[in-house]
Amino acid sequence: MANSGMLSAQADQRPRQRPLGPVMLDLEGSELSAEERELLRHPAVGGVILFQRNFVAPAQLSALTQAIRALDERRLLIAVDQEGGRVQRFREGLTRLPAAARFGTLYAQDARAALDAARAVGWLMAVELRQLGIDFSFAPVLDVEQGVSRVIGDRAFATTPEAVAALATAWLEGVHAAGMAGCGKHFPGHGGVVADSHLELPEDPRPLSALEPVDLLPFRRLIARGLEAVMPAHVRYSAIAPEPAGFSTFWLRELLRGRLRFDGAIVSDDLDMAAAGVGGSPAARALACLQAGCDMVLVCNDRQAAVAVVEAVADWRLPESAARLEQLRGRSRIDLQRHERRQAALQAIARVRDLD
């Protein structure tokens, strides 16, 4: 958006009292630019996802989240990928979190200790983010590591669906205790394909009968435990539906909403990823995801695409989607330094890191 004219005048004429919009966008740096302040006020915008480039120090990030929320009365949602391991956007001044697979390693030796550790670390992650004004992290990863995926690997809790479900449930319990929502990904499962959806469209040829007892089991279990959001995979399950899951009414409406009875928010994976290219232009991708059943779409790392998307979905309003998105707001802030659970969480991190 080189100048303010790239957004239509129509956006400025809409009433300011409005619900969260269906688009989540990124920012270019550690402070809001004038261009970004204008874009984030657009009625179609409902949230901001932050990346490592947006973080300098905890105090700076707190100022940034406050500035985002002060833009208008909607108080946009603010999210991040803070899984742990190689996917932890904020590091300096925060606890270095272990990769999810470390809990799986401990689980094979001592299941109770692993569940306690996952619960404690989920709590710590959420408390640290809530202190900085972040509503939620795009986690937990519910994919089952099956020894083939180039992008999942140690981001998965374990190699069996039962272990993934147990550890992710404990982790979610910790997150909930800290006043944060959870977002399970990548529905219905990214662990059974080799390709990285950031770079190409993965295809999984397995029938639904093969996915049900493995990939879908963790989602089913966590939905029953109150999981607030789900992120679909940019993966095509060719024996089941012609579109990737995030563009598919079968996966989102029939299976996720219907059979699994999920009533939380469905948030697309980044529409700038190569695998999302099957949906056409950025605007066409966003509309296709929303029509398939997503409540919110992510558009990252392409400002012109972001502008095109917010203009294309400016009039997209579903009251039920706005209500689901409201459930993703952070609900409390805890004084971490004075809390008795902090030391237990740090001890749990030390234990899983010291495993052979």
Order of alpha helices (4+ residues) and beta strands (2+ residues): alpha-beta-alpha-beta-alpha-beta-beta-beta-alpha-alpha-beta-alpha-beta-alpha-alpha-beta-beta-alpha-beta-alpha-alpha-alpha
